Every structure is written in structure tokens, then in C-alpha cells.
Amino acid sequence: MTSLVFVDTDVLVYARDPRDATQRSFASEWIRMLWTQERGRTSVQVLGDYYDLITRRFRPAVSREDAWDDVQHYLSSWNPRALDSEVLDRARDIEASHHLGWGECLVVAAAQLQDCVLLLSASLPDRADYGGVIVRSPFTLQIAEESGAYPLPQRPPSRHRGRGRPRRAPSHDSDAGS
């Protein structure tokens, strides 16, 4: 069983970075796999940071049209979490308990609120556990090793017997025994 995976800004940027073919390859493989399996998640904040980084600070810069196409691509199927009061409240709790920078708290909060168990990031400590969200670097965790990188979510016990129909509770007539 595989779970939802939150992708941080740096992973999206590495997938576009022509300066390091190895990092680009790892990041691209992760994104491609998550896209195919429809398990990738991110946030509006991450997409905004991504757009800013690759169009303004990245050298060579990506054209605004190409960057916007990327953003639209992720918006269409990765269900990015909006920056809302719930994310802010959760981020404040994370800041108090884990002493991360505010931007990192927002990322972890968005991952938690989307029920992601894995957060791909090269900027957070590898193997850190933030309230059930495990951080892994896309450069140290191979795709084939993913399922061993986090505990699998527990399935609630079934209300049904192994075979057949569910048991009926015995009916008790209020007149019985009178």
C-alpha cells in the first residue's frame, strides 16, 4: 500500500535544474511516478515559491510562460492546499514544538492536513518525523524503497466477518419474559 506524498519547492526546482543532471534525474523520476500514480500533493505556497524561484532567481531563468504551464499542471491534479487559517494554526503548533522556520512550518502543516505520510524535501532534515509526516530527500530515498520509508497507515478493523453477511445484533423484545 502506498500513501500520498507531499512535494516541497526544492524538489520541483531540482526537476528543472540543468546544472546537476543526477539531482534533476532523481527529482524528475519522483515527480513522474507521483503524477502517474496520482499520489503527489503540494500547496499553493509551494507553487508560488516555485514560480518565483525559477522565473526570477534561477539561472538560467525559466520563461514565465513555461513556469506558469508547470504551475497549472500541478494545480490540475495535485490538489494543492490553500494557505488558510487551518494551515496557519497548524503551522504555529509545529513552530512551537519543532522550532522550524515559518516557511517550513507551513509546508509541514499543509502535508499533515492533506494526510501525506511522506514529505519529499532536500531542505528539511532527512528522516525527520513531524507528527506522522516523514521527511525524505529524493536524493537518498530510492523510489523502490519508498514503502519502507514510513509506517503504513493502519486500516480500521472490519465490521464484517471474513465471509458472508455481517452479524445481526440479537433483537430483544420488550415483552419477552412477561
VMD Tcl script that draws the C-alpha trace (Angstrom):
set ca {
  {0.00 0.00 0.00}
  {1.35 3.42 -0.89}
  {0.36 6.76 0.52}
  {0.13 10.38 -0.51}
  {3.41 12.23 -0.91}
  {3.87 15.98 -0.39}
  {6.46 17.58 -2.68}
  {8.37 20.63 -1.44}
  {9.54 23.55 -3.59}
  {13.15 22.43 -3.84}
  {12.20 19.11 -5.43}
  {10.16 20.87 -8.12}
  {13.08 23.24 -8.74}
  {15.65 20.41 -8.93}
  {13.48 18.73 -11.59}
  {14.03 21.87 -13.73}
  {17.70 22.47 -12.88}
  {20.03 21.69 -15.80}
  {23.18 22.25 -13.71}
  {23.13 18.86 -11.95}
  {21.95 16.00 -14.14}
  {21.87 13.49 -11.27}
  {19.69 15.61 -8.99}
  {17.47 16.55 -11.90}
  {17.04 12.90 -12.78}
  {16.12 11.83 -9.22}
  {13.66 14.70 -8.74}
  {12.10 14.16 -12.17}
  {11.66 10.43 -11.57}
  {9.85 11.08 -8.28}
  {7.56 13.66 -9.84}
  {6.80 11.44 -12.82}
  {5.98 8.45 -10.58}
  {3.76 10.52 -8.27}
  {1.99 12.04 -11.25}
  {1.35 8.63 -12.83}
  {0.08 7.13 -9.58}
  {-1.93 10.28 -8.71}
  {-0.32 10.44 -5.26}
  {1.50 13.77 -5.47}
  {0.41 16.65 -3.27}
  {1.71 20.15 -2.69}
  {0.47 23.55 -1.59}
  {-0.34 26.87 -3.18}
  {2.54 28.35 -1.17}
  {4.98 25.82 -2.68}
  {3.74 26.55 -6.19}
  {4.09 30.29 -5.62}
  {7.64 29.84 -4.33}
  {8.45 27.54 -7.25}
  {7.22 30.09 -9.80}
  {9.20 32.87 -8.13}
  {12.40 30.84 -7.88}
  {12.54 29.55 -11.43}
  {11.48 32.82 -13.12}
  {13.37 35.38 -11.03}
  {16.27 33.81 -9.16}
  {17.08 30.71 -11.19}
  {19.93 30.90 -13.70}
  {19.19 30.31 -16.45}
  {15.69 31.55 -15.74}
  {12.69 29.64 -16.99}
  {10.28 31.71 -19.08}
  {7.20 32.91 -17.24}
  {5.01 31.07 -19.74}
  {6.76 27.75 -19.16}
  {6.76 28.26 -15.39}
  {3.05 29.09 -15.44}
  {2.37 25.97 -17.51}
  {4.13 23.96 -14.77}
  {2.03 25.62 -12.07}
  {-1.18 24.93 -13.99}
  {-0.09 21.33 -14.45}
  {0.25 20.84 -10.66}
  {-2.91 22.80 -9.91}
  {-4.90 20.49 -12.16}
  {-4.20 17.25 -10.33}
  {-2.12 17.58 -7.19}
  {-4.86 19.27 -5.15}
  {-2.61 21.97 -3.72}
  {-3.56 23.01 -0.22}
  {-4.51 26.67 0.08}
  {-2.90 28.86 2.69}
  {-5.82 29.25 5.08}
  {-6.45 29.67 8.80}
  {-6.26 25.91 9.41}
  {-2.79 25.75 7.84}
  {-1.69 28.80 9.82}
  {-2.94 27.34 13.11}
  {-1.26 24.01 12.45}
  {1.97 25.75 11.37}
  {2.00 27.70 14.64}
  {1.73 24.45 16.60}
  {4.58 22.94 14.54}
  {6.72 26.02 15.10}
  {6.23 25.76 18.86}
  {7.03 22.05 19.03}
  {9.71 21.62 16.34}
  {11.37 25.07 16.12}
  {11.43 25.17 12.32}
  {11.43 28.28 10.16}
  {7.99 29.64 9.35}
  {8.05 28.60 5.67}
  {8.98 25.05 6.65}
  {6.19 25.01 9.25}
  {3.70 25.95 6.53}
  {4.96 23.11 4.33}
  {4.73 20.52 7.12}
  {1.27 21.79 8.12}
  {-0.01 21.51 4.53}
  {1.42 17.98 4.28}
  {-0.25 16.95 7.54}
  {-3.60 18.44 6.57}
  {-3.54 16.51 3.28}
  {-2.88 13.23 5.10}
  {0.53 12.78 3.49}
  {2.87 10.38 5.25}
  {5.93 11.26 3.18}
  {7.30 14.75 2.52}
  {9.93 14.91 -0.22}
  {12.31 17.73 0.61}
  {16.03 18.37 0.40}
  {15.83 21.36 2.75}
  {14.36 19.62 5.83}
  {16.32 17.01 7.81}
  {16.19 13.59 6.15}
  {14.19 11.04 8.17}
  {12.69 13.68 10.47}
  {9.20 12.85 11.72}
  {6.83 15.76 12.16}
  {3.63 14.41 13.64}
  {3.43 11.38 11.36}
  {4.86 13.10 8.27}
  {8.27 11.59 7.48}
  {10.71 13.79 5.58}
  {12.88 12.09 2.99}
  {15.27 13.52 0.48}
  {14.58 12.49 -3.12}
  {18.35 12.03 -3.43}
  {18.73 9.49 -0.61}
  {15.43 7.60 -0.90}
  {15.09 5.47 -3.99}
  {11.61 5.10 -5.42}
  {11.82 1.31 -4.98}
  {12.48 1.81 -1.24}
  {9.53 4.15 -0.67}
  {7.21 1.73 1.09}
  {9.84 1.07 3.77}
  {10.38 4.78 4.42}
  {7.30 5.23 6.59}
  {4.89 3.14 8.60}
  {1.86 2.11 6.64}
  {-1.40 3.63 7.83}
  {-3.47 1.27 9.95}
  {-6.74 0.10 8.46}
  {-9.70 0.25 10.77}
  {-10.96 -3.19 11.77}
  {-13.69 -4.53 9.55}
  {-17.20 -4.71 10.94}
  {-17.79 -7.81 8.84}
  {-16.87 -11.43 9.32}
  {-14.42 -12.84 6.87}
  {-17.16 -14.42 4.78}
  {-20.80 -13.81 4.25}
  {-23.00 -11.11 5.69}
  {-22.41 -9.10 8.83}
  {-23.79 -10.49 12.05}
  {-27.05 -9.04 13.20}
  {-27.37 -7.91 16.75}
  {-29.86 -10.11 18.58}
  {-33.23 -8.48 18.82}
  {-34.63 -8.05 22.28}
  {-38.38 -7.73 22.56}
  {-39.50 -5.59 25.47}
  {-42.34 -8.09 26.01}
  {-40.07 -11.11 26.36}
  {-40.39 -12.92 29.65}
  {-43.74 -11.31 30.64}
}
mol new
graphics top color blue
foreach p $ca { graphics top sphere $p radius 0.5 }
foreach p [lrange $ca 0 end-1] q [lrange $ca 1 end] { graphics top cylinder $p $q radius 0.2 }
display resetview
